[in-house]
Amino acid sequence: MRRHDPPDGFAEFVTARSGALLRAAWALTGDRTSAEDLLQTALAEVWPKWARISAGQSPEAYVRRVLVSTFLSGRRRRWRGEVPSAQVPETAEDADLAGRSAARDAVHRALLRLSPQQRSVVVLRYLEDLSIDETARTLGCSTATVKVQAGRALATLRSDPHLGPAPIGRWDA
């Protein structure tokens, strides 16, 4: 293997799982560009260790944990000079899906109002459909912490005036 060749199985993993990982990164960061940067940073971090990671029980869980850890540590030192816009610009592919786009935008904005820790729990637990134990292992915390953070996050989302009962009701199931 040359220095710049991907480790065995890495390219296949990225091809198979990057869509799901990118969705999680997007839910964490709030925009596609930051999500792509976050995922790229996480994948670059696991690249040199891929042989060991892929030999483990769950390489995707490891990569997901690196993704969340990178997000949480990046939030601490991120430049805060940007001011988010009140409206997401409409793109051509979203224009004909107005209803779904509006609902997705409302949920997304509500997620961005959560703390990074609560958002991480919601993304892993409900978007990625991990169990409480898997979420705790991914975040490196106790199951009690996951339950408390999830409860607080859901309470915040329930009280959001911009969300109707459908998205939250679906998360409670």
Buried (B, 14 or more C-beta within 10 A) or exposed (E): EEEEEEBEBBEEBBEEBBEEBBBBBBBBBBEEEBBBBBBEBBBEBBEEEBEEBBEEEEBBBBBBBBBBBBBBEBBEEEEEEEEEEEEBEEEEEBEEEEEEBEBBBBBBBBBBEBEBBBBBBBBBBBBBEBEBEBBBBBBEBEBEBBBBBBEBBBEBBBEBEEBEEEBBEEBEE
